[in-house]
Amino acid sequence: MPGDDRTPRVLVVWCPDWPVVAVTGDDPVAVTEGGRILACSAGARAAGVRQGQRLKLAQRLCPELELRDRDPEAETRRFEPVVAAVEAFTPRVEVIRPGLCAIPVKGPGRYFGGEEALAALVAAAVADALGRPPVPDAVPGAVAVPTEPRPTEPTAPTTPTAPDNPTAPHALIGVADGLFAAVLAARAGVLVPAGRTAEFLAPYPVGTLGDEALAELLGRLGLPTVGAFAALPPEAVADRFGPAGTVAHRLARGLQPRPLVPRDEEPDLAVEQRFDPPEPLAEPLVFVARTLAEQLHRRLAGAGLTCRRVAVEVACADGRTASRLWRHEGRLSATALAERVRWQLQAWQGAGTFADSREGFALLRLAPDGLAPDQGHQLALWGQAVADDRVERAVARVQSVLGHAGLRRIEPAGGRGPGEQQVRVPWGEPYEAAAPADAPWPGRLAEQSADLWPAVVLREPAPVRVLDGAGRPVTVDGRAGVSARPALVVVGGREERVAGWTGPWPAVEYWWDQAQARRRARFQVVVDGGRALLLTVEGGAWYLEAGYD
């Protein structure tokens, strides 16, 4: 804060290796992102696996390593109970990322009897949210809250003690002046006394400040640690390193560059009706749906919001539930929404979803999804929308049976193969192509085959075998050289003799991204009977991608 060097105390909750916690897998396991290790379990770390390593090196160090792709949605979902546990002490919670959140200490610390008492209570609440039994701090293996060091003690980073079960989620608590230092304190598992944050930060390398270019320059200037950088005069730092250097210098001195930003919460606008005793028939739910739909519209209008979808949720007294999303986009009136609830209940009854439930319905709930500011909706003046409305009503009836994603439309997309140039999008959902269809695509199928386009495109390429005249597998080398003339294609155990072929057309894609990099080549093959196939070879394996009439 310009002109104010008073730095508030911050408490941070850190759950180590949270991306690993959010995925399933046995130790050793690692989560990958961008072709590198993002996080790994204790067993993988013991084998030498580290964050930022390339996958090949990690697998060489730990051959039994189990790799999992990162799942941000699962990380956020699993971290929500932790955030809720921390919010019990103050609503001013900032979620820095899944696995890491912070709260100001001043108000809650006074109410709960000081920083140490607050940290102990937060640690116990988080341990309970993570499913770990609350154990007194003195017992080994508990989520420890270290005591405050004496003023004469040197404060230095320490390595937190691993829990008794290295694969179980656990949390560490840290308190310091400002968010930056509090995050490091949580990683070290210490409570830094007020006014001693700069001393705590001093032993850390300057790379901890998060500016790689600045850290490299400071290293060349003989300032390898945060303490050495913090000792420089602020005016000299501002003159030499500019605004970025000034922010880093404030961090090094234990000052605050920004206050905490509590997370924004979407208003809870869902409406529901509970039935006590449970309702044995579905028909009364249809009448209740009209009232709930009107309540939902009033709540949305009062908040100046609209929604993209509405979830229709039904719960039975025996615990069975069913839910279905319906497209709304601010266009459905209360009557139209209630009509869709009726269709959905009829579809569930026709499918026998609740046939085994004899205790009746206990809950009907309508929950808006994808809230956005209401910009209004202009209706047609001369009835042009009548045909569109009929189509949408017919689509809605089909979706009530097949589900929101059961009816899809085809949209163009970017890619080289026929299966990549078209995507299936749920009806009514907006679509933005990840790769533009009209961008240059060297080696794409359409450029090689002129106006000829496959009549049948497989959703998933099917493995096949391609053999030469001697019965040996046909291979393609790195220079797109074919080992021999294809003579036989084996599709699903059936042999097809090759009458003619053309190719290969090599494509090297995403060579700059190890996670998405692909090298493959395509062939067009005509078999006896005049049937034509589109084949792809990748990594020495052949696949059937599409077929021609």
FIGUDREN-289857 format. One record per residue: x, y, z of N, C-alpha, C in turn. Coordinates in steps of 0.001 Angstrom, whole numbers, plus 500000, padded with zeros to 6 digits. Example, Ala and Ser with C-alpha at 12.3 -4.5 7.8 and 13.67 -1.06 7.14 Angstrom:
513190494310507800512300495500507800513200496700507800;512850497750507080513670498940507140512900500030507870;
// end
This chain:
500857498822500000500000500000500000500896501230500000;500779502089498982501631503241498928501471504104500168;502602504475500740502611505356501891502255504693503191;502045503341503201501682502645504436502425501328504473;503401501194505402504215500000505499503732499057506592;502559499308507128502013498389508115501468497166507390;502058496041507675501691494817506973500832493957507874;499621493618507462498753492801508325499260491371508411;498902490724509491499250489331509689498308488454508874;498847487397508287498073486520507410498317485079507829;497249484297507849497347482862508106497072482127506792;497930481183506464497816480425505217497648478947505547;496730478307504851496544476858504913497086476268503609;498059475380503728498688474766502549498530473257502617;497944472692501573497796471236501450498811470757500417;499898470129500835500946469742499882500437468763498833;501013468888497632500755467951496530499264467825496237;498545468933496263497098468866496076496690468318494710;497385468619493605497003467980492332497046466457492401;497946465898493236498003464446493400496824463965494244;496455464737495244495326464367496100494037464284495291;493906465168494277492661465258493527492484464145492506;493524463357492221493415462257491259493554460933491988;493111459875491331493225458543491916494488457873491420;495122457140492279496344456437491895497091455965493126;497817454883492968498602454336494068500002454929494051;500561455091495241501911455598495386502911454584494795;503860455009493924504157456386493521503299456848492343;502832458086492421501999458667491377502424460114491175;502263460614489959502616461999489643501556462574488719;501327463875488831500396464598487968501206465400486970;500823465337485706501589465990484646500810467146484048;501543468121483526500958469242482809502018469799481867;501675469907480595502612470440479622503848469591479426;503706468281479584504847467403479368505849467368480499;505497467927481648506392467933482806505627467528484062;506388467216485108505793466833486383505298468085487100;504014468105487415503448469223488165503505468967489659;503214467749490083503253467375491497503420465866491564;503955465385492676504171463950492815503981463546494274;503776462272494481503560461733495821504895461542496538;504806461199497826506019461024498622506875459879498093;506223458790497654506984457673497115507746458032495865;507134458843495001507822459285493791508973460215494132;508780461083495126509855461996495535511033461232496102;510741460163496831511820459358497398512662458702496306;512060458477495130512792457876494016513526458901493179;513388460187493507514106461228492783513257462068491863;511944461805491803511067462593490951510860463965491580;510911465012490741510768466365491238509828467164490341;509256468199490910508386469094490147509195469759489030;508608469819487837509260470440486699510072469486485850;510267468238486298511032467273485506510264466870484252;511024466519483222510410465946482035509957464523482337;508947464090481600508333462806481905509304461647481718;510117461700480675511042460595480425512046460454481565;512559461576482068513496461519483184512818460970484424;511587461425484697510865460944485875510616459441485789;510248458952484611509988457518484461511282456707484519;512393457308484104513669456612484219514085456499485678;513823457550486454514158457511487882513237456581488656;511975456500488218510986455688488930510160454916487901;510629453745487463509931453006486397508490452659486735;508164452460488009506800452094488376505906453314488580;506397454518488212505644455752488420504349455730487618;503247456065488275501937456130487633501638457590487300;501403457893486024501201459269485575499712459545485415;499299460731485848497921461166485716497886462584485170;496948462864484264496762464223483773496133465085484863;496464466368484834495904467269485838494403467432485636;493656467504486732492206467660486703491831468869487562;491885470104486972491587471304487767490203471281488400;489224470713487691487873470672488249487832469819489510;488494468671489486488522467813490672489289468488491805;490366469210491474491127469916492505490245470939493219;489498471705492445488623472725493039487517472087493864;486922471016493324485807470363494019486259469756495341;487413469117495361487885468464496589488394469486497606;488787470677497129489292471688498060488167472486498700;486968472407498154485855473198498679485559472905500148;485566471639500618485348471414502056486401472071502930;487644472152502455488691472824503228488380474309503344;487987474922502219487645476347502247486460476588503171;485476475714503118484315475870503996484713475764505460;485663474892505770486123474767507154486824476034507611;487621476640506727488326477884507083487339479042507188;486306479046506337485309480120506370484517480138507672;484545479055508423483863479056509716484496480040510684;485752480455510415486454481395511306486373482823510791;486262483003509489486097484335508902485650484164507453;484719485011506995484312484901505583485338485458504612;486362486138505129487363486779504256488455485779503882;488081484796503100489015483764502664489416484039501222;490705484063500960491197484155499579491743482789499174;491131482219498133491638480968497575492684481322496529;493933481098496866495019481426495942495026480455494787;494853479198495085494680478128494106494189476915494885;493640475908494221493239474711494968494414474121495734;494226473956497042495297473485497905495961474576498705;495596475844498468496247476962499154495243478091499334;494995478479500592494094479593500868494627480386502062;494113481602502225494637482505503251493511483310503876;493708483717505144492765484590505839493556485624506638;492991486816506874493645487778507770493541487300509213;494542487636510021494616487117511385493988488074512397;493987489353512114493671490371513136492335490115513828;491232490069513082489927489888513719489745488509514321;489914487436513542489740486090514114490714485789515246;491948486337515165492915486089516226492457486648517557;491882487842517528491371488427518776490203487617519327;489331487166518435488130486468518884488458485091519460;489415484381518861489706483005519258490898482889520205;491396484015520712492401483947521763493845483996521313;494115484625520183495495484774519741495813483950518502;496985484233517935497385483584516680497572482082516849;498245481688517925498506480256518114497205479489518306;496285480054519101495006479378519309494215479307518003;494218480391517227493520480396515940494124479354515003;495463479316514939496121478352514060495788476918514466;495736476652515760495406475307516224493973474934515861;493038475884516024491646475606515689491467475394514190;492127476236513384492035476077511927492631474738511507;493766474364512103494398473087511768493479471922512087;492807471975513236491896470887513601490699470829512663;490148472012512303488993472036511404489357471531510018;490532471921509526490965471464508200491248469963508221;491865469485509304492125468048509412490829467261509382;489798467781510038488506467109510026487892467132508627;488044468265507916487509468357506554488232467414505603;489505467151505867490286466252505019490105464787505411;489340464554506463489111463182506882490214462610507729;491064463465508331492119463002509224491662463212510663;491864462261511558491407462421512937492148463554513625;491436464444514332492106465513515073492928464939516222;494219465181516203495134464671517219495797465853517898;496001465811519211496691466913519877498044467178519244;498457468443519303499686468854518626500901468096519120;500870467655520345502055466994520892502224465585520367;501189465009519798501260463629519321501948463604517967;502991462782517764503651462721516457502681462298515365;502843462887514199502013462556513052500795463437512918;500502464287513929499357465174513811499708466352512930;498675467095512503498908468323511760499416469352512758;500708469522512797501338470296513859501235471780513611;501064472542514685501157473989514660502354474362515523;503534474585514944504737474836515742504573476056516632;505199476013517778505141477145518693506009478269518172;505693479461518617506428480651518170507848480620518718;508862480840517855510234480810518343510524481971519289;511479481750520192511855482810521121512566483925520368;512523485191520875513155486296520151514634486084519903;515301485294520748516731485109520563517051483995519576;516016483210519177516261482109518267516414482617516839;517341482071516069517372482385514642516214481685513944;515512482393513093514381481828512390514825481431510996;514654480192510635515056479711509316514030478722508820;513929478566507496512971477604506963513290476195507429;512240475438507703512395474057508111511580473166507208;511900471897507180511174470933506372510044470338507189;508794470438506709507686469887507482507766468378507585;507295467866508703507296466422508915506173465786508126;506470464705507410505455464030506603504464463324507509;503220463202507098502234462498507905502509461007507898;501811460282508816502041458851508912501648458120507641;500640458597506934500255458030505644500635459021504556;501707458773503787502183459777502842501225460048501699;500278459160501440499344459388500347498072460099500799;497868460265502104496658460903502611496807462418502540;495716463138502227495802464600502208496023465146503607;496872466130503740497114466766505018497387468243504769;497447469007505821497593470450505693498625470962506690;499264472061506337500188472779507214499724474223507337;499954474795508491499522476153508787500740477037508951;500662478249508413501731479215508596501159480598508824;501836481390509659501418482760509934502639483656509809;502480484784509127503579485741508974502989487083508584;503871488076508440503446489406507993503304489373506477;502093489515505952501875489551504516501669488172503918;501013488154502772500647486897502123501869486134501636;502825486814501011503984486131500443504746485364501512;505054486016502616505798485358503690504959484273504361;503640484489504455502782483500505103502728482201504298;502782482306502967502813481089502143504090480302502426;505213480989502498506472480307502817506443479753504241;505822480479505159505722479989506536504883478720506595;503813478662505773502995477452505741503785476280505172;504574476516504151505398475443503590506427474950504605;506903475862505449507841475474506495507134474979507748;505828475252507865505070474824509033505422475597510277;505600476943510170505991477745511330505091478958511464;505047479510512661504398480780512938505496481809513177;505636482746512257506697483743512342506227484876513246;506991485240514264506574486324515162506409487635514409;505516488473514898505289489778514283506580490590514286;506875491208513159508063492032513026509317491266512660;509263489933512580510459489155512279510365488468510905;509451488960510086509261488336508774510485488512507891;511093489686507893512278489904507066513402488951507470;513524488700508781514532487754509264514216486334508789;512932485998508779512518484670508311512818484491506819;512595485556506034512791485458504587514257485516504173;515119486056505009516496486338504611517245485141504031;517138483905504562517944482807504006517462482285502655;516256482644502227515732482094500981516485482649499776;516622481870498693517236482398497464516329483429496811;516911484327496040516124485409495433515119484861494423;515340483645493915514370483064493001513019482851493638;512953482814494972511690482646495681510751483822495440;511304484981495074510482486172494866509627486071493616;509882485082492758509003484821491631509337485545490348;510453486274490289510860486978489071512174486375488605;512127485504487591513320484785487162514376485724486605;513957486709485790514926487647485209515622488453486296;514851488917487288515433489678488386516363488803489212;515956487550489463516791486648490250518122486383489549;518085486219488220519333485986487474520244487207487555;519649488389487432520453489619487498521031489811488893;520228489570489936520735489732491300521843488733491595;521721487524491045522784486541491228524097487010490621;524036487630489442525259488137488803525833489315489571;524965490033490303525436491174491087525932490763492466;525911489464492769526388488991494065525371489119495169;524084489073494822523005489158495812522149487899495703;522631486761496199521930485491495961520749485238496885;520635485944497992519585485669498971518623486836499089;517441486532499620516432487562499836516935488604500827;517653488159501857518164489106502845519149490090502243;520020489620501347520986490524500714520273491543499843;519229491116499151518463492046498317517690493040499172;517123492574500291516349493451501162517207494528501796;518518494279501924519406495259502552519680496461501668;519346496409500405519579497540499506518612498678499825;519024499922499615518123501053499844516950501023498864;515729501286499312514564501252498417514698502200497231;515289503391497459515414504339496360516336503806495277;517423503166495682518349502617494696517709501467493923;516912500665494603516236499562493925515250500102492897;514495501138493266513528501719492331514222502304491114;515367502979491316516097503566490190516690502502489279;517168501399489843517885500403489053516957499342488450;515919498925489187515114497788488752513674498145488381;513244499376488605511923499790488181510805499259489070;509538499346488581508382498934489397508425497463489816;508831496568488908508878495149489264509892494914490375;511028495568490302512027495425491356511549495993492677;510772497093492616510248497692493842509287496737494550;508401496082493772507469495118494366508233493961495001;509230493434494288510020492334494831510786492765496083;511247493999496110511981494494497275511078494616498484;509831495028498259508879495086499372508626493690499922;508481492698499034508306491328499487509500490867500304;510695491190499842511907490769500538512006491389501924;511443492573502092511488493254503388510307492872504278;509450491948503813508310491518504619507164492490504596;507068493305503549505982494265503419504946493729502448;503783494381502437502644493879501676502490494632500360;502562493947499217502305494630497952500824494759497629;499989493887498217498544493945497974497804493314499144;496555493716499399495765493082500462495156491773499964;494612490992500904493900489775500526492632490125499757;492284489274498825491072489465498026490135488298498316;489103488480499144488183487367499418487524486894498141;487229485609498073486633485050496867485203485521496710;484820485699495445483443486062495132482596484801495119;481474484868495779480566483727495804479324484039494979;478935483087494129477700483250493396476522483151494363;475520483999494178474353483903495070473649482571494877;473129482039495965472386480786495916470934481120495579;470579480919494320469239481270493846468365480049493624;468845478877494007468070477653493793466789477693494630;465749477073494094464470476957494797464143475469494911;463488475103495987463187473699496199461916473551497019;461323472375496923460144472024497704460364470641498295;460292470559499626460423469272500300459033468729500620;458884467430500521457591466771500749457697465925502010;456913466291503026456905465564504286455439465386504710;454891464208504598455538462944504211455857462916502717;456713461985502276457071461906500864455847461713499981;455912462283498777454811462215497826454939460933496992;453952460041497052454094458755496341453938458867494827;453277459916494323453013460057492893453806461218492309;454046461155490995454813462209490334453931463384489913;452625463163489756451763464225489252451775465485490127;451710465354491467451759466585492276453037467386492077;454126466719491707455375467443491473455247468387490288;454410468032489319454221468892488156453593470215488568;452613470183489473451980471417489934452949472254490771;453749471572491583454735472300492390455786472943491490;456112472293490364457145472818489474456786474207488954;455517474455488674455096475782488193455394476848489230;455064476567490493455343477536491563456840477762491730;457621476677491702459074476816491837459668477601490677;459172477366489460459684478095488304459425479587488440;458249479962488936457959481378489149458865481974490223;459112481220491294460012481708492335461427481901491785;461874480943490987463212481056490417463334482292489538;462324482560488709462369483740487843462361485023488657;461610485053489739461603486251490579462969486466491214;463608485394491673464940485538492280465965486013491259;465926485450490073466860485881489036466627487341488674;465372487734488513465069489126488163465488490075489277;465263489678490533465658490531491653467151490739491741;467921489737491290469375489862491312469931490427490010;469053490703489026469510491218487736470329490212486956;470002488936487115470782487878486488469907487009485600;470558486288484726469933485219483964470845484008484051;470421482887483503471231481677483579471216480967482238;472266480215481991472354479461480741471583478152480825;471554477541481998470895476253482170470200476219483527;469256475298483648468581475040484918468654473541485172;469090473173486368469158471764486756467861471380487451;467207470348486946466020469784487578466476468584488404;466286468665489709466771467630490610465603467055491409;465570465730491484464538465016492241465229464051493190;464776464001494432465316463075495428464173462269496020;464429460977496186463436460083496791463742459899498274;462775459429498996462943459239500432463962458164500749;464210457242499804465186456185500045466605456603499682;466790457891499331468123458398499025468469458439497561;467672457866496687467942457885495251467676459281494702;468534459709493785468410461042493200468550460947491681;468049461976491005468202462112489558468273463599489244;469087463957488263469265465355487904469427465447486393;468921466527485810469039466738484377469126468239484109;470087468638483257470261470045482896469367470393481707;468747471578481784467936472096480692468468473465480273;468570473655478982469031474951478474467975476016478757;468419477174479236467499478255479581467830479515478801;469050480039479006469563481232478319468615482425478410;467840482492479502466950483631479700465738483643478802;465495482555478057464415482556477078463182481793477545;463300481012478592462171480207479049461346480983480068;460063481062479828459167481636480827458957480625481944;458294481064483003458027480150484107457158478988483637;456197479282482741455329478215482223456134477227481390;457028477746480523457841476866479678458791476025480516;459351476605481572460257475849482433459487474746483170;458291475073483671457479474055484344457092472940483377;456845473290482118456522472275481113457679471310480916;458906471835480927460077470981480756460292470078481974;459942470581483144459998469719484327459019468561484176;457832468845483649456840467783483433457369466760482433;457972467235481326458544466313480348459611465434480987;460430466062481837461524465309482433461003464234483376;460001464580484183459424463583485082458799462432484294;458128462775483184457550461729482352458629460836481746;459728461456481307460820460676480725461436459742481761;461620460230482990462170459370484046461221458226484366;459928458524484393458958457461484667458957456423483540;459009456912482277459018455988481157460248455111481123;461385455650481599462626454878481622462735453996482860;461759454095483782461800453281484992462842453730485990;463208455024485957464252455518486861463871455334488317;462589455567488633462150455468490021461193454286490227;461300453286489359460373452159489459460548451394490756;461796451325491252462058450550492467461867451359493743;461581452657493591461430453505494772459982453472495237;459744452910496423458398452764496945458087453758498060;459094454544498459458886455444499585458449456834499150;458436457108497838457939458379497359459015459418497178;458586460565496644459492461675496355459588462595497562;460822462970497902461046463814499080461445465235498716;461933465470497469462458466801497137462347467036495638;461962468263495273462059468775493901462798470090493970;463840470214493166464714471391493256465040471895491854;465022473217491680465443473869490448466633474756490778;467777474483490151469008475221490452469543475860489184;469682477208489146470241477855487947471734477571487827;472215477454486603473620477158486337474134478137485288;475361478629485486475950479566484530475315480939484618;475366481562485812474751482871486001475502483951485224;474736484930484708475321486048483958474390487238484087;474917488479483920474032489653483959472954489566482892;471752489961483253470615489896482334470666491090481391;470875490828480097470930491879479093469606492057478365;468596491310478763467301491398478092467249490525476853;466046490346476317465850489498475137464804490151474249;465189490439472999464284491077472046463485490010471304;462167490053471457461313489103470770461016489585469357;460695488638468457460341488979467083458992489702467058;458847490649466112457634491457466056456543490817465207;456921490104464152455928489648463185455837488125463108;456188487428464200455990485991464229457076485179463563;458241485812463242459300485052462591459833483937463471;459664484042464780460267483069465692459379481846465926;458189481797465287457266480695465559457885479360465171;458469479286463969459080478028463519460238477629464412;461075478604464787462195478295465671461704477783467019;460624478369467524460086477915468802459608476473468713;458983476102467592458526474736467434459705473769467394;460746474177466699461938473322466639462524473146468037;462620474242468783463207474164470110462357473311471042;461033473383470910460171472554471751460361471079471407;460487470778470102460723469387469707462066468894470218;463083469756470130464403469393470638464343469159472142;463604470012472846463508469869474296462867468544474685;461844468105473909461207466828474227462201465673474056;463027465753473013464028464710472796465079464737473907;465486465952474316466485466059475374465963465534476701;464660465605476917464113465086478173464319463585478285;464415462912477119464617461466477112466099461121477058;466839461806476180468238461457475946469208462200476848;468759463267477496469665464069478302470102465314477557;470687466256478308471073467541477721472069467359476591;472998466401476736474020466177475709473633465058474751;472393464563474840471996463458473989471722463864472560;471408465119472302471151465624470958472238466641470638;472970466385469563474133467218469246474064467730467811;474749468841467606474888469387466260476363469332465857;476608469389464568477967469302464045478482470707463771;479684470998464259480320472287464040481700472064463416;482123472965462507483463472833461924484542473164462938;485666472490462815486794472719463716488084472582462934;489160473018463529490459472935462880491099471575463097;491831471098462097492520469826462208492928469315460841;493668468226460843494149467646459597493361466415459171;492840465661460131492083464465459811490603464740459775;489800463853459132488348464079459049487669464067460407;488171463273461345487573463249462668487869464483463493;488873465262463080489259466463463826488610467714463269;488097467651462035487571468842461377486095469060461657;485501468166462425484121468323462850483989467884464291;483255468650465088483015468299466484481519468277466746;481114467463467702479710467341468087479474468158469358;478546469113469287478271470034470385476828469831470837;476570469733472156475183469616472618474316470733472062;473130470388471636472222471347471018471955472516471959;472142473723471421471902474928472201473096475461472941;474167474678473056475353475146473757476188476015472819;476728477139473310477621477943472465478903477178472181;479506477476471046480711476741470655481764477718470157;482962477581470685484123478323470214485208477312469890;485610477277468628486607476305468194487948476588468855;488561475543469421489892475702470013490921476039468952;490738475493467739491604475791466609490716476183465440;490900477367464829489996477824463764490040476904462559;488860476645461993488776475731460858489382476323459599;489359477662459475489848478287458249491324478656458313;492014478258459366493450478549459466494225477620458528;495440477989458164496249477080457329496535475778458072;496273474661457389496529473337457956497336472523456943;498643472769456866499454472012455900499326470512456140;499054469769455066498926468334455178497549467854455544;496552468765455601495221468314455959494640467458454846;493691466613455184493164465619454259492559466259453020;491789467328453182491096467913452043492061468381450966;493244468854451347494221469328450376494802468169449584;494857466980450163495465465851449486494466465111448613;493185465125448988492213464296448288491227465093447458;491558466356447202490720467217446368489291467237446906;488307466894446067486912466965446494486432465664447139;487306464653447199486896463378447760486925463454449285;485805463129449909485698463214451364485115461908451887;485625461381453015485123460103453526483628460145453808;482951459031453484481519458935453770481264458503455200;482181457730455769482040457240457140483314457586457903;483175458307459012484308458677459859484109458029461215;485052457206461630484955456524462918485173457509464054;484394457372465110484596458247466268485956458001466910;486351456723466981487662456354467487488329455469466438;489520455839465932490193455011464928490351453571465425;490080452615464522490142451193464869491495450616464464;492135449832465326493435449257464969493299448235463843;494235448284462897494280447336461780495730446906461586;495930445939460703497276445491460333497442445674458839;498622446155458428498948446340457022500194445516456736;500091444581455785501167443640455490501611443777454045;502877443412453779503367443410452405503119442030451772;503645441832450553503398440589449851503946439370450550;504975439529451391505569438406452117504933438204453487;503912438970453803503253438833455094503929439584456221;504888440447455894505571441237456930504841442566457138;504874443120458367504234444421458607504898445520457798;504092446390457211504588447557456482504893448664457490;506056449281457351506459450352458260506760451623457472;506741452754458198507064454064457619508139454682458488;509274455078457872510373455628458653510204457124458847;511184457742459541511105459155459855511148460069458660;511617459569457501511647460365456276510452460055455368;509407459440455941508193459088455207508469458062454128;509445457201454344509731456114453419508977454858453811;508332454210452826507541453003453078508436451787452885;508391450850453843509284449684453791508952448770452616;507684448654452234507291447789451115505892448190450670;505507447688449507504179447995448970503111447291449808;502100447998450290501023447346451029500286446356450133;500114445148450623499433444116449850498180443598450537;498112443750451853497000443171452602496656444062453790;495372444283453990494892445019455167494003444076455960;494317443896457235493544443024458111492685443913459010;491360443869458781490408444701459520489496443784460324;489618443845461642488757443029462494488875441545462212;490076441080461888490286439677461606489975439270460175;489422440184459369489090439903457970490167440486457065;490687439697456154491752440130455259491161440779454013;491706441949453663491294442684452469492531442879451602;492464442405450339493606442542449448493640443934448847;494830444552448842494993445927448373495099445937446857;494197446709446206494233446862444747495006448110444344;495052449109445206495791450330444915495946451164446166;496953452006446189497200452833447371497958454091446979;497865455093447826498607456330447636498972456890449007;500087457571449052500603458122450308502077457799450430;502697458042451563502070458628452767502058460149452734;501166460730453551501144462170453779501496462407455239;502749462717455518503180462859456921502699464171457529;502513464153458801502136465359459558502834465310460915;503580466372461217504229466520462519503506467650463235;502799467335464324501927468299464977502404468587466397;502264469827466796502571470270468166503954469791468606;504939469944467752506279469498468112506848470289469283;506315471478469532506806472324470617506192471955471968;505186471082471988504499470698473226504566469178473359;505367468702474291505580467265474419504305466519474742;503396467156475452502161466474475837501247466238474638;501282467115473630500389466990472483501110466613471198;502429466479471253503200466221470031502778464899469387;502645464921468041502260463725467295503002463696465961;503430462494465584503993462234464260503175461097463650;502540461352462519501737460329461892501702460552460382;501274459546459683501165459619458228499886458919457802;499262459433456725498001458884456241498187458247454867;497405457211454640497369456499453356495919456370452914;495710456437451607494430456050451029494646454724450308;493817453740450656493986452381450152492674451920449533;492756451332448335491604450729447674491758449217447761;490735448542448292490771447094448446489871446448447393;489985445128447259489156444409446294487679444706446536;486961444922445437485558445286445538485343446770445361;486425447550445286486325448977445050486166449828446293;486150449216447471486002449996448701487324450668449035;487264451940449450488460452713449773488494453005451264;489700452988451836489903453206453265490920454313453476;490756455053454556491749456025454988492463455438456200;493749455172456062494543454552457117495543455560457669;495861455404458942496831456254459621497840455368460331;499105455713460213500149455000460947500779455979461922;500859455576463184501416456427464243502117455551465266;503376455844465528504134455056466489504278453604466090;504312453315464782504449451950464299503152451164464251;502038451761464695500738451082464704499841451683463627;499022450822462997498117451244461933496688451320462476;495938452310461942494561452516462362493694452815461148;492434452354461201491434452722460212490719453970460721;490826455063459950490279456345460387488930456644459737;488763456255458462487524456563457752487416455659456532;486214455683455916485988454911454706485270455732453664;485473455377452379484878456079451249483848455182450571;482844455799449969481872455043449171482526454579447875;
// end
